[in-house]
Amino acid sequence: MIRTTLSLSLFAIALLPIAAVAQSPSHAASHHKVPSKAEPVLPPLTNEERAQQVLARFTFGPRPGDVAAVTKIGWEVWFEQQLNPDSISNADLDKRLAAFPSLTMAPPQVAMNFPDGGVIRQIDAGKLAMPQDPMLAGAYEVMLERYKRKQARDAAANQTQSASMPVMQTNAEQAPPPIDMEDEPQSGPTAQTLADQILGYQKGLRMQAIMRLPAEQRMILCRRVTDPQRTMLMNDFTPREREIFQMMGGGAAGIGVAQNELQQAKILRAILSERQLEEVMTDFWFNHFNIFLHKNPIETYYLADYERNAIREHALGKFKDLLLATAEHPAMLDYLDNRTSIGPDSLAANRQKANPKQQDRGLNENYGREVMELHTVSVNGGYTQADVTNLAKIFTGWTIDHPELGGPFVFNPRWHEPGTKKWFGQTIKENGFNEGVLALTWLAAQPQTAHFISYKLAQRFVADEPPPALVDRMAQTYLSSDGDIKQVLRTMVHSPEFWSRTNYRNKVKTPLEFVASAFRSTDTNPTNPGALVGTLARMGEPLYQMQPPTGYPMTADHWMNSAALVDRLNFSMQLTTSKLGGMKFDAPHLLADGLLARPATSPDSLHRVAVEPAIMTQKAAVPSGQDEALELMEQLLIAGDVSAKTNSVIREQLAQTAAPADATQQLDTMSALILGSPEFQMR
């Protein structure tokens, strides 16, 4: 087993030059090269390699057996099936997602069931009433108790600070110590005692028993109880009871529970969904129409609905429908501030002018700028600053009805800028809400938009610097099909560039792609998705937390360096030793599946080992058991060729590793090194 960070660093440094090929300017930016002589003609992809290519690009990584299955039925059949996700059963994933009730709630339900700190403060001030549902009211009581304790602690701290100021120190009397809202009472029961008491009830009666406890004891129980009692309680709760328990054990608000469910669901979908193309496209479009989860609590109310009904619903439809759905959604209206934008000559603005004491929100240009720069025609699309200002005026009045309650989109005519607008060389007549619809429809139909969307799709699925001829053909399909995303994808996947060996295994995985593909390739059950949410944050891709509207980058230069390889190796070691949130890794089972799937007639089954002199110099003519295991595990996890250098470095690392107590440990270490190899970083 690799035992030190130093050995991980040395391993990463030894392999980095292989990964660096994918991000080198000479490799990626081929249109800048000046060829001095004809480049060699590369052999076409085999049928098996074509299956690998389509799975690597349109899934979060192949699972054991996927390459063989797609090779058998043909990639075209598989691809067309994936283009029609409603025909693919997702029962297993749906069963897992049922543990997260917030995912299917409408925004007002999320706002009520997962209150933010502002709601708790208003209840404390008597401005809002407690919910009528007894179980939810019990959670509110705990959050309210925690809020009051924090208020008392802050007040005591302020008193202490004031008393410690030189001008205020008139005697030696000290202020009372601040109240720690997390302190357990000295004379009351501990969390473990309370848990044992609750576990004495039948499973269906335990939450009722918890709600009969004083709020202070509920707070102690839910926050401080540890295993094994905690796991026993959580496993026997219904999903909704689990949410209530987590809210009572959280901070002074329940909104974090909904945020955590949203993040866990994303990684579960990436790993477990049978509708992989839909999931990859949902991830692509969410990144394109990015929303930052933590801008304010409002985003949590809306984000699950935004991804479900604006993004996933239109991920394989017409781009104009996707654009309109995102523009009208409260999540986007809040994120890019259009919900507060008021026309300078609108009725509302004129009323503000007459009453200077009123807050003047004014015109906000954020959405007007980003919808052109990032969503449609691109920064080189030909618009001016005047176009940005006038498009912002067109969208005035697009707002949200009571966003603090999770209310819907609404058009407010009193906020809308009256009169005609000059925009992008055309005159937009006054027509209220329909002005914005007309502008978005026009933007979606422009050649600049067709090229920009095609470029980004080709960059995600073909190469960091996609071939211009391919982008042009995709853009033509976009224009001739009225922005039909399926048709654009078909043009791309049927192009020679997609199948060029130059573009085979040339894309570096993002952290999400890497983590998901590691679980999929090893057939590991993600029983603790919360641990993976934290892993992705440490790797630089915290889910739903890209603050700029650009979304997360998809090119190699942002994700691949020696430090990133070390992080990924650390993750691989945790995964393969079953130390990643307690999730069970089973290398012997994986190896057995590979052996059983190997064809019976394969005298050259170790053909890759046999043809690599650098490896053969290190062993006898007959491969050892370790050689066979390594070759087979590479086939299983990488589903493609591994370089002689990678094999050599892995063997050196295995030779330097202390002898394991059993063969399983050796397989675990071998698996970790393969997952950490440059070849596994590529798709």
ZAMARGU-4260 file (C-alpha; in steps of 0.2 Angstrom, whole numbers, plus 5000, padded with zeros to 4 digits):
<rodrens>
0) 5000/5000/5000 | 5006/5018/4996 | 5008/5025/5014 | 5015/5043/5012 | 5010/5059/5002
5) 5028/5059/4996 | 5026/5043/4987 | 5010/5049/4980 | 5019/5065/4974 | 5033/5055/4966
10) 5021/5044/4957 | 5011/5059/4950 | 5027/5068/4945 | 5033/5052/4936 | 5016/5050/4926
15) 5012/5069/4923 | 5021/5070/4906 | 5009/5058/4899 | 4994/5068/4905 | 5002/5084/4900
20) 5001/5079/4881 | 4982/5082/4882 | 4984/5100/4888 | 5000/5105/4878 | 4997/5120/4866
25) 5004/5110/4852 | 4992/5096/4854 | 4976/5106/4858 | 4978/5121/4848 | 4981/5112/4831
30) 4975/5127/4821 | 4990/5137/4826 | 5003/5125/4820 | 5013/5127/4805 | 5016/5109/4798
35) 5033/5107/4792 | 5029/5090/4784 | 5015/5079/4782 | 5008/5071/4798 | 5007/5052/4799
40) 4991/5044/4795 | 4984/5036/4810 | 4974/5020/4809 | 4955/5021/4811 | 4947/5016/4827
45) 4942/4998/4829 | 4924/4993/4833 | 4929/4991/4852 | 4937/5008/4852 | 4922/5016/4844
50) 4912/5009/4858 | 4924/5015/4871 | 4924/5032/4862 | 4905/5034/4863 | 4904/5028/4881
55) 4918/5040/4886 | 4910/5055/4879 | 4892/5052/4882 | 4892/5044/4899 | 4901/5047/4916
60) 4912/5032/4911 | 4909/5014/4906 | 4904/5001/4919 | 4911/4983/4918 | 4904/4975/4903
65) 4897/4991/4894 | 4911/4991/4881 | 4907/4973/4876 | 4888/4977/4876 | 4889/4992/4865
70) 4902/4984/4853 | 4889/4969/4851 | 4874/4980/4847 | 4883/4994/4838 | 4886/5011/4845
75) 4873/5019/4833 | 4859/5008/4842 | 4865/5013/4859 | 4867/5031/4855 | 4849/5032/4848
80) 4842/5024/4863 | 4851/5037/4874 | 4843/5051/4863 | 4826/5045/4869 | 4829/5044/4888
85) 4810/5042/4892 | 4811/5024/4885 | 4825/5019/4897 | 4820/5013/4914 | 4828/5022/4929
90) 4820/5012/4943 | 4835/5009/4953 | 4840/5027/4953 | 4823/5033/4957 | 4823/5022/4972
95) 4839/5030/4978 | 4833/5047/4975 | 4817/5044/4985 | 4827/5047/5000 | 4828/5065/4996
100) 4810/5072/4997 | 4815/5090/4993 | 4820/5086/4975 | 4802/5084/4970 | 4795/5098/4980
105) 4789/5114/4972 | 4798/5130/4977 | 4785/5136/4989 | 4786/5119/4998 | 4805/5120/4999
110) 4804/5137/5007 | 4791/5131/5020 | 4799/5114/5024 | 4818/5120/5024 | 4817/5138/5032
115) 4832/5150/5031 | 4838/5160/5045 | 4827/5175/5040 | 4811/5165/5042 | 4817/5160/5060
120) 4821/5178/5064 | 4803/5183/5058 | 4795/5170/5068 | 4805/5176/5083 | 4799/5194/5080
125) 4781/5188/5079 | 4780/5192/5060 | 4777/5174/5054 | 4767/5160/5062 | 4774/5143/5066
130) 4769/5129/5053 | 4754/5119/5056 | 4762/5102/5053 | 4767/5095/5070 | 4783/5087/5065
135) 4789/5102/5055 | 4784/5114/5069 | 4795/5103/5081 | 4809/5106/5069 | 4805/5125/5069
140) 4805/5125/5088 | 4823/5118/5089 | 4829/5131/5076 | 4821/5144/5086 | 4829/5139/5102
145) 4846/5138/5094 | 4843/5156/5087 | 4838/5162/5104 | 4854/5155/5112 | 4865/5163/5098
150) 4856/5179/5101 | 4860/5178/5120 | 4878/5173/5117 | 4881/5187/5105 | 4873/5199/5118
155) 4884/5193/5132 | 4899/5194/5120 | 4895/5212/5116 | 4893/5216/5135 | 4910/5208/5139
160) 4918/5218/5125 | 4910/5234/5131 | 4915/5230/5149 | 4933/5227/5144 | 4936/5244/5136
165) 4947/5255/5146 | 4935/5270/5147 | 4922/5258/5154 | 4931/5248/5167 | 4926/5256/5183
170) 4928/5240/5194 | 4934/5222/5193 | 4917/5215/5191 | 4917/5204/5175 | 4902/5202/5163
175) 4894/5184/5163 | 4902/5172/5151 | 4894/5170/5134 | 4881/5156/5132 | 4887/5142/5121
180) 4872/5137/5111 | 4880/5120/5109 | 4883/5116/5127 | 4874/5102/5135 | 4866/5105/5151
185) 4876/5099/5166 | 4862/5090/5175 | 4852/5084/5160 | 4853/5068/5149 | 4867/5066/5136
190) 4863/5063/5118 | 4868/5045/5120 | 4856/5042/5134 | 4842/5051/5125 | 4846/5040/5109
195) 4845/5024/5120 | 4828/5030/5126 | 4821/5033/5109 | 4828/5017/5102 | 4817/5008/5115
200) 4801/5013/5105 | 4795/5004/5090 | 4802/5011/5073 | 4786/5020/5068 | 4784/5029/5084
205) 4802/5035/5087 | 4800/5052/5079 | 4784/5055/5089 | 4794/5051/5105 | 4808/5063/5099
210) 4795/5077/5097 | 4788/5075/5115 | 4806/5079/5121 | 4809/5097/5126 | 4816/5108/5112
215) 4833/5109/5121 | 4834/5090/5122 | 4829/5087/5104 | 4843/5099/5099 | 4856/5090/5110
220) 4850/5073/5103 | 4850/5077/5085 | 4866/5086/5085 | 4877/5076/5097 | 4872/5058/5095
225) 4885/5047/5088 | 4886/5029/5081 | 4880/5016/5083 | 4864/5024/5089 | 4864/5038/5076
230) 4865/5026/5061 | 4852/5015/5070 | 4840/5030/5071 | 4843/5036/5054 | 4841/5019/5045
235) 4824/5017/5053 | 4817/5034/5049 | 4807/5038/5034 | 4815/5050/5022 | 4805/5065/5028
240) 4809/5060/5046 | 4827/5059/5042 | 4826/5077/5035 | 4817/5083/5051 | 4831/5075/5062
245) 4844/5083/5051 | 4836/5100/5052 | 4835/5099/5071 | 4854/5094/5072 | 4859/5108/5060
250) 4862/5126/5062 | 4849/5140/5065 | 4841/5136/5048 | 4835/5121/5039 | 4840/5126/5022
255) 4856/5117/5022 | 4847/5100/5022 | 4839/5104/5005 | 4856/5110/4998 | 4864/5094/5004
260) 4851/5083/4996 | 4853/5092/4979 | 4871/5089/4979 | 4870/5071/4984 | 4857/5068/4970
265) 4869/5075/4957 | 4883/5063/4961 | 4871/5049/4962 | 4863/5053/4945 | 4880/5054/4937
270) 4885/5036/4944 | 4869/5027/4943 | 4858/5034/4930 | 4854/5023/4915 | 4850/5038/4905
275) 4868/5043/4904 | 4867/5055/4889 | 4853/5064/4897 | 4863/5066/4913 | 4878/5072/4904
280) 4868/5084/4894 | 4860/5091/4909 | 4877/5094/4917 | 4882/5102/4901 | 4867/5114/4900
285) 4867/5118/4919 | 4885/5123/4917 | 4880/5134/4902 | 4866/5142/4911 | 4875/5142/4928
290) 4867/5146/4944 | 4877/5149/4960 | 4869/5140/4975 | 4875/5151/4989 | 4871/5168/4981
295) 4856/5169/4994 | 4844/5157/5002 | 4831/5160/4988 | 4842/5150/4976 | 4840/5134/4986
300) 4821/5136/4985 | 4822/5136/4966 | 4837/5126/4961 | 4830/5108/4961 | 4815/5114/4951
305) 4827/5124/4939 | 4837/5109/4935 | 4822/5097/4934 | 4810/5108/4924 | 4821/5121/4915
310) 4837/5111/4911 | 4834/5092/4911 | 4816/5094/4903 | 4824/5103/4888 | 4842/5096/4888
315) 4838/5086/4872 | 4825/5097/4864 | 4825/5114/4855 | 4838/5127/4861 | 4825/5141/4860
320) 4814/5132/4872 | 4828/5129/4884 | 4833/5147/4883 | 4816/5153/4887 | 4814/5141/4901
325) 4830/5147/4909 | 4826/5165/4906 | 4809/5164/4915 | 4814/5154/4929 | 4815/5162/4946
330) 4832/5155/4949 | 4840/5164/4934 | 4830/5180/4938 | 4837/5180/4955 | 4855/5175/4951
335) 4857/5188/4937 | 4847/5201/4946 | 4833/5204/4934 | 4820/5202/4947 | 4825/5219/4954
340) 4827/5228/4937 | 4815/5243/4935 | 4814/5253/4919 | 4821/5271/4921 | 4804/5278/4914
345) 4792/5265/4921 | 4777/5269/4932 | 4787/5262/4947 | 4802/5273/4943 | 4792/5288/4941
350) 4783/5285/4958 | 4800/5283/4966 | 4806/5299/4959 | 4791/5308/4967 | 4796/5300/4983
355) 4815/5301/4986 | 4813/5291/5002 | 4809/5275/4992 | 4824/5264/4987 | 4828/5267/4969
360) 4832/5249/4962 | 4835/5255/4944 | 4840/5246/4929 | 4850/5231/4931 | 4860/5225/4915
365) 4867/5209/4922 | 4855/5197/4913 | 4855/5208/4897 | 4873/5206/4896 | 4876/5188/4900
370) 4861/5181/4890 | 4871/5188/4874 | 4889/5185/4880 | 4887/5168/4888 | 4871/5160/4883
375) 4868/5164/4865 | 4878/5175/4852 | 4895/5175/4863 | 4906/5190/4867 | 4910/5191/4848
380) 4892/5191/4843 | 4892/5209/4837 | 4882/5218/4850 | 4887/5235/4858 | 4885/5242/4876
385) 4869/5251/4870 | 4862/5234/4865 | 4866/5227/4882 | 4856/5242/4890 | 4842/5241/4878
390) 4840/5222/4881 | 4840/5225/4899 | 4825/5238/4897 | 4816/5224/4886 | 4817/5212/4901
395) 4811/5225/4914 | 4796/5218/4923 | 4802/5200/4922 | 4802/5196/4941 | 4796/5185/4955
400) 4781/5185/4965 | 4786/5184/4984 | 4803/5176/4981 | 4805/5174/5000 | 4791/5161/4999
405) 4797/5152/4984 | 4784/5161/4973 | 4783/5160/4954 | 4789/5170/4939 | 4778/5185/4936
410) 4778/5200/4924 | 4775/5217/4932 | 4770/5230/4919 | 4773/5244/4932 | 4791/5240/4931
415) 4793/5238/4912 | 4801/5251/4902 | 4788/5259/4890 | 4791/5264/4872 | 4801/5256/4858
420) 4819/5250/4860 | 4833/5250/4847 | 4842/5234/4849 | 4854/5224/4838 | 4849/5235/4823
425) 4831/5232/4824 | 4816/5241/4832 | 4807/5232/4846 | 4789/5239/4848 | 4782/5241/4865
430) 4773/5224/4869 | 4776/5221/4887 | 4781/5203/4892 | 4781/5198/4873 | 4796/5209/4870
435) 4807/5198/4880 | 4800/5182/4872 | 4803/5190/4854 | 4821/5195/4859 | 4826/5177/4866
440) 4818/5169/4851 | 4828/5180/4839 | 4844/5177/4848 | 4841/5158/4848 | 4840/5159/4829
445) 4855/5169/4825 | 4870/5161/4816 | 4882/5167/4830 | 4872/5157/4842 | 4872/5142/4831
450) 4891/5143/4830 | 4894/5147/4848 | 4883/5132/4855 | 4890/5121/4842 | 4908/5126/4847
455) 4904/5123/4866 | 4896/5106/4862 | 4911/5100/4851 | 4923/5107/4865 | 4914/5096/4878
460) 4913/5080/4867 | 4927/5081/4854 | 4942/5091/4859 | 4947/5107/4869 | 4950/5115/4853
465) 4937/5108/4841 | 4940/5106/4822 | 4932/5122/4814 | 4925/5112/4800 | 4916/5101/4812
470) 4909/5116/4821 | 4903/5124/4805 | 4893/5108/4800 | 4885/5107/4817 | 4880/5125/4816
475) 4872/5122/4799 | 4862/5108/4807 | 4857/5119/4821 | 4851/5132/4809 | 4842/5120/4797
480) 4834/5111/4812 | 4828/5126/4821 | 4841/5123/4835 | 4836/5104/4838 | 4849/5098/4850
485) 4847/5080/4845 | 4851/5084/4827 | 4866/5094/4831 | 4873/5079/4842 | 4869/5067/4828
490) 4879/5078/4816 | 4893/5078/4828 | 4894/5059/4832 | 4892/5055/4813 | 4907/5066/4809
495) 4924/5059/4804 | 4932/5071/4817 | 4923/5063/4831 | 4930/5046/4827 | 4948/5052/4823
500) 4961/5044/4833 | 4968/5061/4836 | 4952/5065/4846 | 4952/5048/4855 | 4956/5049/4874
505) 4961/5067/4872 | 4949/5075/4885 | 4954/5077/4903 | 4940/5072/4916 | 4934/5086/4927
510) 4933/5081/4946 | 4915/5076/4944 | 4918/5065/4929 | 4934/5057/4937 | 4925/5053/4953
515) 4909/5046/4945 | 4919/5036/4932 | 4929/5028/4946 | 4913/5022/4955 | 4906/5016/4938
520) 4922/5007/4932 | 4924/4998/4948 | 4906/4994/4950 | 4906/5002/4968 | 4890/5006/4976
525) 4889/5025/4981 | 4881/5021/4998 | 4887/5038/5005 | 4885/5051/4992 | 4888/5065/5006
530) 4906/5060/5007 | 4908/5062/4988 | 4901/5080/4989 | 4915/5084/5001 | 4928/5075/4990
535) 4922/5085/4974 | 4924/5102/4984 | 4942/5097/4989 | 4946/5094/4971 | 4940/5111/4966
540) 4922/5107/4959 | 4910/5110/4973 | 4893/5106/4966 | 4882/5120/4961 | 4895/5132/4969
545) 4903/5140/4954 | 4900/5159/4958 | 4903/5167/4941 | 4890/5164/4927 | 4903/5156/4916
550) 4901/5139/4924 | 4915/5127/4927 | 4928/5125/4914 | 4929/5110/4903 | 4947/5111/4896
555) 4962/5102/4902 | 4973/5117/4907 | 4961/5120/4922 | 4961/5102/4929 | 4977/5093/4926
560) 4993/5096/4935 | 5004/5087/4947 | 4994/5093/4962 | 4978/5087/4954 | 4985/5070/4951
565) 4990/5069/4969 | 4973/5074/4975 | 4966/5060/4963 | 4978/5047/4969 | 4973/5051/4987
570) 4955/5049/4982 | 4959/5032/4973 | 4968/5026/4989 | 4954/5030/5000 | 4941/5022/4988
575) 4951/5006/4985 | 4954/5003/5004 | 4936/5006/5008 | 4940/5022/5018 | 4930/5034/5008
580) 4915/5037/5019 | 4914/5018/5023 | 4909/5013/5005 | 4914/4995/5001 | 4927/4992/4987
585) 4928/4974/4981 | 4943/4971/4970 | 4942/4952/4970 | 4924/4953/4964 | 4929/4965/4950
590) 4944/4954/4945 | 4933/4938/4945 | 4920/4947/4934 | 4934/4951/4922 | 4940/4933/4922
595) 4923/4926/4919 | 4920/4938/4905 | 4937/4934/4896 | 4934/4924/4880 | 4939/4906/4881
600) 4950/4906/4865 | 4963/4919/4869 | 4981/4912/4868 | 4986/4930/4866 | 4975/4937/4880
605) 4990/4946/4887 | 4994/4954/4870 | 4998/4971/4877 | 5010/4964/4890 | 5019/4953/4876
610) 5022/4968/4864 | 5029/4980/4876 | 5048/4977/4878 | 5050/4990/4892 | 5039/4978/4902
615) 5046/4962/4896 | 5063/4967/4901 | 5057/4966/4919 | 5050/4949/4919 | 5052/4931/4912
620) 5044/4926/4896 | 5029/4918/4905 | 5019/4932/4914 | 5018/4931/4933 | 5001/4931/4942
625) 5004/4950/4946 | 5007/4953/4928 | 4991/4945/4923 | 4981/4953/4937 | 4988/4970/4932
630) 4984/4968/4914 | 4966/4962/4917 | 4963/4976/4930 | 4969/4989/4917 | 4957/4982/4904
635) 4942/4982/4917 | 4946/5000/4924 | 4953/5009/4908 | 4944/4999/4894 | 4959/5003/4883
640) 4978/5002/4880 | 4990/5008/4894 | 5007/5015/4890 | 5023/5006/4893 | 5028/5020/4904
645) 5013/5019/4915 | 5015/5001/4917 | 5033/5003/4921 | 5029/5016/4935 | 5015/5006/4942
650) 5026/4990/4943 | 5040/5000/4951 | 5028/5007/4964 | 5021/4990/4968 | 5039/4983/4970
655) 5043/4997/4982 | 5027/4995/4992 | 5028/4985/5008 | 5022/4967/5006 | 5004/4966/5009
660) 4996/4954/5022 | 4985/4947/5008 | 4982/4947/4990 | 4967/4958/4992 | 4977/4972/4998
665) 4989/4970/4983 | 4974/4971/4972 | 4967/4987/4981 | 4984/4995/4979 | 4985/4990/4960
670) 4967/4997/4958 | 4972/5013/4966 | 4987/5016/4955 | 4977/5012/4939 | 4964/5024/4944
675) 4977/5037/4947 | 4986/5034/4931 | 4985/5047/4917 | 4976/5035/4906 | 4961/5035/4918
680) 4961/5054/4919 | 4957/5054/4901 | 4940/5051/4892
</rodrens>
